[in-house]
Amino acid sequence: MAEAVDGLQDLSLTWSGRALDVGHIEAELGKLRYLAAGEPAGGEGFALRTSLLNMVVYTQHEEGASHASRVIEDLASHHPSRAIVIVAQQSDEESHIEAQLAAHCHITQEEHSVCCEEICLRVSGRAASHLHSLIVPLLVPDLPVHIWWSEPLPDDPHLILSLMESADHVIIDSARFAHQLQGLVHLAPLTEKVPQPMFGDLNWNRLTPLRELFQRQRQVADIRHHLSTVQSVEVRYAGNGPEVGAQAFLFLAWLAQELGWDTRSVAGRGKDHIVVRYYEQKIDIYIKPVPYPTVEDGTIVSLKIACEAEARSALLTMSRTADPHHVIVRVEHMDEVGEDHLRIEPMEISGMLMREIDRPIRDPEFTRVLRAAIPLINAASA
């Protein structure tokens, strides 16, 4: 079926069965590309498949598959891909596999239809525990493989480890973990199991505006020279319950790396107070929840850095207002107060995925931050 939508052609064709026939899937995808050119299969017209990458999405729910499909379509014009969306329901029952195919096509200036392809696999029964053998034949050879794991990490890591064997890049979202800090602790060993993949976290990408604001302040002379005399840091995050969000610890681990703090010898003073060292200096870190209903639980809503040495002191704060996209940056220094009001735009899932895809392969940034965060999490949990 072909249907023109806003100058594009949205094409879908469905095939289902109890066995995965890779040749059949490839043939049907070929038909879709011909249909995009307005020709019957085998006609003179054609639609170019311009995949730049393989995107494998793992979910356990139909809602997750629908959401992934929308995101993939958003990415299509900038990051055309062979996308494989897996809806997996594990059980000891007989294996059952259904495949649904779609082409997301755009008309180029040369009036060619350029398509990326989406394969949605609904896998249930025993086959849902052995996805690697299903996916590998469907990958476009010689293109990078990005895995977007949109679910909490499983208790048994076998499934994700098997998918990692063919991956160049594994993307998770620690905000989706059932227990965010425990999920980070379980994730850290996976980064060492298979040396090949690069890891990324969409929740880490959500911290980009806050990290950029800090780096901007770091360049200001009035605050820059004080950052070697940090006495305390307070991070407040949205939440009412005992569960601490991953963002707080990821940001603190990054801050520690930026400022040269020692995260290997961390002392716990309770669930909301830990102490790190900068040479002989102790730095008190406080992590506190605050009611803030307009953002997701775990989102950082304020940061306060107090610096003091001898007669010099400075205070840097960055706080969301009632409007979560409005941030006040305040610097108190030498009896002077400076204040900036800034707006930070929310990051959509498609935008965060683009950032991840555009990162150089083998960029270890998130892995470094994750490993630095584990001692902080363990100290707070002791």
ABEGO torsion letter per residue (X at the ends): XBBBBGGBBBBBBBBBBABBBAAAAAAAAAAAAAAAAGBBBGBABBBBBABABBBBBBBABAAAAAAAAAAAAAAAAABBBBBBBBBBBBBABBBBBBBBBBBBBBBBAAGBBBBBBBBBBBBBEAAAABAAAAAAAABBBGBBBBBBBABBBBABAAAAAAAAAABABBBBBAAABABAAAAAAAAAAAAAABAABBBBBAAAAAAAAAAAAAAAAAABAAAAAAAAABABBBBBBBEABABBBAAAAAAAAAAAAAAGBBAABBBBAEAABBBBBBEABBBBBBBBBBBBAABBBGBBABBBBBBBBEABBBBBBBBBBABAABBBBBBBBGGBBBBBBBBBBBBBAAAAAAAAAABBBGBAAAAAAAAAAAAAAAAAAX
